[in-house]
């Protein structure tokens, strides 16, 4: 696929929507305009150039002032934009979200285009042909799906509205024909008037109609209403009673309108005034001619006061909005200035700049509305400034990644050194080393954020482990352990003077008994543990005086070693010992297996061959060695299970 074809596909949504919705948007505009062009009756027609009742305050106000969007969509990721689009489509009326949806779409397409350009650049750099380049993402497909859904939903809404308007036109035309039929009705006046009121109610309940038919149908209807009242004139008493009721209703509307002139909330007063005008125009019939001008002038006077107050309010708001333009432009320029200042600076400068820009962004959104004529320009300038800031910021931190990975490697090396020494016993040597490691850690700069907490917790745990041991070593030299130490010193002196009888069995039993006594003397302070080595050396001296099986001596000494681990309550050492012995057993078995395999090469050689004899001798030696290690493994496992 060529670049041109690919770009054409990327713009697929916009092209299809443009082709399918031009007519629909025309319909939307016509429907919305219907609200603004309703004619007025009676005296209102003569003064409509002076006093008008327009659409609801929210719509008219939005033509003068518009609040800057309270969400900066340029700060959202593609997934967040998809979520925002989905939420808006499902939570708000489709006819009210066009601008918001288009803002989201524009931001998403910008981000997608950035990804496309990066991938195209990489594709070409790797030797690809532009004709073969194609790019899309799951996010793009998901976004397009929701956007198509929105356009379809909006199109359906206006098609249905157009259909309803045509149906309403037919209803209104039928009502007019029914109204005309009253002129030839044979019933009494009361019955005819009831039918007339029913026609009026159904007329008012019928919804909007196409704009191009509105004035014609409305004028036609009121023409026949006036004719009806002319016919009703024949029954003066009935007509006068009706005029009187209409006058009472309109006087009440005037009273309420005059009250609204004192209402401080201009928007509330204007909205209610619209309702009063609708009631005056559509729900209440004419009054006697001698009252018509007076009541309309009173109603118009109150209307004018409310309009003037509202216009004054809007003028003040527009002045404020103009000031907001200057303020927002200043904030935008400040963001641009901070971006330029931060270029080629370090991490701390960028961190401070990020905070300042965030403050400026908050001020921008809190600074209020601007005139709608300038809103798009201001908003685009703001997005451009923030987008440029993010671009420079991301470029800086992209350059920082290599340094951060180097820092990560340095900190991992410190962790390894600390890990290797955290269980060391030479506190006098290791403590300065551990403190230096901590100092070096502080000097190393930042690491990637995703690794920061993990390696810090790992490093902290290792340091805590070491220094906890250091403090424990200092604190545990209590009186009981000191007493044990003194007892062992005395015992050791007596052991050195032990006289052997020459009977192997009795001598071994005596030494074994001494070992048990030593074990029963308890633990000594951590700093005094070297006495255990002195004890083992003394035992070695005694065993050397005995002419007994070396294996037996080795097992006795090994059992004493295990007992020292038990007295220290150090299961870690027992576990390591078991692992070491298991590994040793495996190595010896492999050695024996290899030697036995070597014999296969000498199967035709006599057994008295020196080389063969040497191999057999080595196998026997290794098997004896294996038995010794297996015995050791059994002993350590018994102790660990116990």
Residue pairs with C-beta under 8 A, 6 or more apart in sequence:
1 9
1 131
1 132
1 133
1 134
2 130
2 131
2 133
3 120
3 130
3 131
3 133
6 133
6 134
6 135
8 15
10 109
10 112
10 113
10 116
10 136
12 144
13 105
13 144
13 147
13 148
17 151
20 151
20 155
21 151
21 155
24 154
24 155
24 158
24 159
27 158
27 159
27 161
27 162
28 95
28 158
30 210
30 211
30 212
31 158
31 161
31 162
31 165
31 208
31 211
33 211
34 165
34 208
34 209
34 210
34 211
34 214
35 55
35 59
35 208
36 54
36 55
37 211
37 214
37 215
38 214
38 218
38 281
39 45
39 48
39 215
39 218
39 219
40 48
40 53
40 277
40 281
41 222
41 281
42 286
42 292
42 296
43 292
43 293
43 296
44 51
44 280
44 281
44 296
47 296
47 300
50 300
50 304
51 300
51 303
51 304
51 307
53 273
53 274
53 277
53 278
53 303
54 60
54 274
56 271
56 274
57 267
57 270
57 271
57 310
58 267
61 267
61 314
62 372
63 372
64 314
64 317
64 318
64 371
64 372
65 314
65 317
65 318
65 321
65 369
65 370
65 371
65 372
66 369
66 370
66 371
66 372
66 375
67 368
67 369
68 328
68 364
68 365
68 367
68 369
68 370
68 375
68 378
68 379
68 382
69 100
69 103
69 379
70 365
71 84
72 361
72 365
72 382
72 383
72 386
73 81
73 84
73 103
73 104
73 107
74 107
74 110
74 383
74 386
74 387
74 390
75 386
75 390
76 84
76 107
77 111
78 108
78 111
78 112
78 137
78 139
78 140
78 143
79 139
81 104
81 107
81 108
81 111
81 143
82 108
82 139
82 142
82 143
82 146
84 104
85 101
85 104
85 105
85 108
85 143
85 146
85 147
85 150
86 146
88 97
88 100
88 101
88 104
89 97
89 101
89 146
89 149
89 150
89 153
94 150
94 153
94 154
94 157
95 154
95 157
95 158
97 150
98 154
101 147
101 150
105 143
105 147
107 383
108 143
110 387
112 137
112 139
112 140
115 135
115 137
116 135
119 135
120 130
120 133
120 135
123 133
124 130
124 133
162 210
164 207
165 207
165 208
165 209
165 210
166 209
166 210
168 206
168 207
168 208
168 209
169 209
169 210
169 213
169 217
171 202
171 206
172 203
172 206
172 209
172 217
172 221
173 217
175 199
175 202
175 203
175 206
175 221
176 217
176 220
176 221
176 224
178 199
179 196
179 199
179 221
179 224
179 225
179 228
180 224
182 192
182 195
182 196
182 199
182 228
182 231
183 227
183 228
183 231
185 191
185 192
185 195
187 195
189 232
189 235
189 238
190 238
193 232
193 238
193 242
196 228
200 283
200 285
203 221
204 282
204 283
209 217
225 285
226 286
229 239
229 285
229 286
232 238
232 239
232 242
233 239
240 288
242 285
243 285
243 286
243 287
243 288
246 284
246 285
246 286
246 287
247 287
247 288
247 291
247 295
249 279
249 284
250 280
250 284
250 287
250 295
250 299
251 295
253 276
253 279
253 280
253 284
253 299
254 295
254 298
254 299
254 302
256 272
256 276
257 273
257 276
257 299
257 302
257 303
257 306
258 298
258 302
260 269
260 272
260 273
260 276
260 302
260 306
261 269
261 302
261 305
261 306
261 309
263 269
266 306
266 309
266 310
266 313
267 310
269 306
269 309
269 310
270 306
270 307
270 310
273 303
273 306
277 303
280 299
286 292
287 295
317 369
318 371
320 368
320 369
321 368
321 369
321 370
321 371
322 370
322 371
324 367
324 368
324 369
324 370
325 370
325 371
325 374
325 378
327 367
328 364
328 367
328 370
328 378
328 382
329 378
329 381
331 360
331 363
331 364
331 367
331 382
332 364
332 378
332 381
332 382
332 385
334 360
335 357
335 360
335 361
335 382
335 385
335 386
335 389
336 385
336 388
336 389
338 353
338 356
338 357
338 360
338 389
339 353
339 357
339 385
339 388
339 389
339 392
341 349
341 353
342 349
342 350
342 353
342 392
342 393
342 396
343 392
343 396
347 400
347 445
347 446
350 393
350 396
350 397
353 393
354 393
357 386
357 389
361 386
364 382
370 378
400 446
401 448
403 445
404 445
404 446
404 447
404 448
405 447
405 448
407 444
407 445
407 446
407 447
408 447
408 448
408 451
408 455
410 444
411 441
411 444
411 447
411 455
411 459
412 455
414 437
414 440
414 441
414 444
414 459
415 455
415 458
415 459
415 462
417 433
417 437
418 434
418 437
418 459
418 462
418 463
418 466
419 462
421 430
421 433
421 434
421 466
422 434
422 462
422 463
422 465
422 466
422 469
423 465
423 466
423 469
423 572
424 430
427 470
427 473
430 466
431 470
434 463
434 466
434 467
437 463
438 463
441 459
446 452
447 455
472 526
473 526
473 527
476 525
476 526
477 525
477 526
477 527
477 528
478 525
480 522
481 522
481 523
481 524
481 525
481 528
482 524
482 525
484 521
484 522
484 523
484 524
485 524
485 525
485 528
485 531
487 521
488 518
488 521
488 524
488 531
488 535
489 531
491 517
491 518
491 521
492 531
492 534
492 535
492 538
495 514
495 518
495 535
495 538
495 542
496 538
496 541
498 510
498 511
498 514
498 542
500 507
500 510
500 542
500 545
500 546
501 507
501 510
504 546
504 547
504 548
507 546
508 546
508 548
508 552
508 556
511 539
511 542
511 543
511 556
512 556
515 539
515 556
515 559
515 560
515 563
518 535
519 563
519 566
519 567
522 567
523 567
523 568
523 569
524 531
524 532
529 568
532 564
536 557
536 560
536 561
539 557
539 560
540 557
543 553
543 556
543 557
546 553
551 624
551 627
551 628
554 628
555 628
555 631
555 632
555 635
558 632
558 635
559 635
562 574
562 577
562 635
562 636
562 639
565 573
565 574
565 577
566 574
566 639
571 640
574 636
574 639
574 640
575 640
577 636
578 633
578 636
578 637
578 640
581 629
581 632
581 633
581 636
582 633
584 629
585 626
585 629
585 630
585 633
588 622
588 625
588 626
588 629
589 626
591 622
592 619
592 622
592 623
592 626
595 615
595 618
595 619
595 622
596 619
598 615
599 612
599 615
599 616
602 609
602 611
602 612
602 615
605 611
605 612
606 612
607 613
607 616
